[in-house]
Amino acid sequence: MSKDIHIGDLVRISDMVHQDGIPSSRVAVVLSKPTKDSYEVVGRNGKIIRFHECFIDIVSKVDDDDII
């Protein structure tokens, strides 16, 4: 089942995944959707990393008014 994740959403990376570059807070912003079921995110550390949607939980949805 696909999650309703959009570019600009604030997300949290699951504790079930371990990868270099994950910010200590595990909170990031969605930058792009390079494949059908994965997303590139960036955290406060500035590193861009890719995760399958099953490892991403939405913290806050981007508002339509916020989309540039």
N, C-alpha and C positions, 0 to 999 in steps of 0.2 A: 504494500500500500504506500502510495506516494504522500509525502508530507507537503503541506502548503507553505513552503519556504520560498521567500523572494529576495532578490538583491536588495540590500539595505537593512534586512532584518538583523536584529541583535540576537545572537544564538549562544548556546553553551555546548561545548564539546563533552561528550560522555566520558565518565571516568573509566569506561570499559576499553578505551583506546589509548595507546601510549605511542607518542611520536615526537621526535625532536622538533622544537619550534612551537609546541602548544604553549600558549601563555599560562602562567601559573594560576590565573583566575579561571581559565578555560572558557572565558567569554570572548566573543569575536563578532565581527560584522561580515555578512555575506557579500562577496564581491562579484562572483559570477557562478554560472552553472555550466561547466565545460562538458559534462556528459549528462545522460538522461537521469542518473540518480546520484550524482556527486556534486559537491559545491566547493568553491575556493573561498576561504575566509581569511581575514586578517585580524590579529589581536593587537593589544597595546604594544607588543614587542616589535610590531611592524613586519613580521614574517607572514608570508602568504603560504597557506597550506591547504591541501585538498582532503575532503572527507566524504565518505558515503553518507547519504542522508540518515541512515539508521543510527549514526553516532552524533547526530545534531538534534538538539532540543531548542525550540523557539523560546526566547526570553521576552522579546518585544517585537511586534510586527511594525514594519515601516508603514506610515500613513500615506495614502495616495497624494496628499498635499505636499509630502516631503520628497516625492520623486522628481528628479530634475529632468 
